[in-house]
Every structure is written in C-alpha cells, then in structure tokens.
Amino acid sequence: KIERRLDGSGRRQNLRLPGLSGAKMILLHDLPDSLLLTIASFLTTHVDLVRLEAVSRQIRRLIIDANNDLWKQVCQRDWESKPRYRLTPSREEWLQRHIATSLSDSELSPQTSKFWKHCYSWARQDLKRCRIKPQELSELGWYFNFTPVAGGRGRSTLMRAVFEAGTPGTGMLRVRGMPSFSFNLAFVGALDQEVNVGIPDRNNAQLEESFRSQHPDMRQALIVADFPFHLIDRTESGEWLITNQFVTFVSCDEQGLYTDRGFQEEESDSDEDEEGDGGPLFES
C-alpha cells in the first residue's frame, strides 16, 4: 500500500511505505515511469486520472503524451453501459474520423493517450446535449411501442421505426403495419404550443446553453401528423427518448435497454420483435 502526502503547496507528492520504521521518504517523481504508469492503471475514474496529471508537468507528459491506454481504459469502463458510445471497432473508426478535426497529426493515432482524453471529453459534452440533431433521426436505429394506456403489450407490440429524412428536421415516419406519417422537429412552450424562435447551431454547445437559459420553458418536440406533441429527452444510457401519453420511441442499437413505460415488460426467451430480424440495429 502506498500512502500519498502533499506538502503545503499542494503540488509536490511524497510517498511513504506504511509500517516500515525509518523508511525513507521518496518523491513521486523519483519513481520510474513504468511504476508510475502501473500506479495510474489502478485509477478507475477520470477524476482520479486528472488529479494525478495535475501533480506535475512530468507526470502529465507521461500520462498524456506517451503511447499508453490509460484514458482508453477510462473510456471503456465509463461507456460500457452506454451502447451509443461503447467502444467497438466501428466506433473507434468513427471517433478517429470525427475527433481528428480538433487534434494535430501527431495526436490522431488511437495509440496516444491524448487522443482518448479528447474522446472522453467529447462524450461527456455530447451526453449533456438535450436536443437531437435532424440527421440523428434518420441515421439512428429506433424502436417504437404503445404505452399500456394505448394498448401496448410490452415486447409483443414492440416494433422498429424508421424516420426518412426530407428537408432538415422534416420527413416521413414509417412503422410496419401503419400508414406513413409526416414529421417535423419543433419547440413547444409551457402550454404545449409550438413556438417559432431563432434556433442556434446545434453543434455549438455554448450557444445552445445560452438559448436554454433564455428560454427555460421551451422543449424540443417531434410533431407527427396531427398527433399530440412528442417530447424529446434522453435516457441515463445516452439514448434518445421521444414520448407522449400514448407512444414511446427509443433510439437503440440492441433490444433490452429501455424498460420503462411498459416498453418491453414481457421478458421471455421466445419473444422476438415483430420485424423478425432481431439483433443490433446500428453500432454507431
């Protein structure tokens, strides 16, 4: 066991091996890089890793600039319960393409810890996003069900849904066995009435936060034909949730993730979705 001590500056770190009478106090910096990396590998949260980085420039360079998988391990642990972000080969390729715009050429390799730290920061920001992008409606996989009050019977009425894009934020909703319905994204106010306001760039988190503070009563909604508004929210796992009193849409790359609102309350090995082609919808 290693005990850490901070001096008055709060920056330098000494290590003492408890139980060894007269043991020499050693500086954290005196440890070989291999041992420091071993110690860092036992840190289980991004907060712990950031705190270790803050000890000194030397340790920060060791953790961030070296080719190691410390931050990738944090991503793997934190994203395992979030299928939209869970690391798969295709997800790693997607991250390398999209995170590359904010990094220099020397940092693009997934072997660098700095790359994965940027990925982790991006995911934390993306999970806070409460407004769906128009292209996400058509690019993501969706499941649909009625609520129990509208006749939903769990997995036996669970179906896949497809949002076919038209102009940005509009298109056609298609669910097997039902007619197609037009849809559009909008904002609704406190009285559930559509509000026409200037909407900032959905890719600019700062502008979006400012917009939300100026319009606290407004929520993004999906309008499908003449049905009641469907409010847009997110689940704890980061999936998108679109609901009104009668129906539920959930973005999902596999079944079995969302169970509220009677969405798939019947659990049985023999149950299959009505499409007859179960399994992952999309990995990204």
Secondary structure, DSSP 8 states (H G I E B T S, - for coil): --EEEE-TTS--EEEE-TT-TT---EEGGGS-HHHHHHHHTT--SHHHHHHHHTT-HHHHHHHHTSS--HHHHHHHHHHTT-TTT---HHHHHHHHHHHGGGS-GGG-STTSHHHHHHHHHHHHHHHH--S--HHHHHHS-EEEEE-GGGT--GGGG-EEEEEEE-STTEEEEEETTS--EEEEEEEE-TTS-EE------TT-HHHHHHHHHH-TT-EEEEEETTS--EEEEE-TTS-EEEE-SSEEEEE-SSSSS--GGGTT----TT---TTS--S-S---
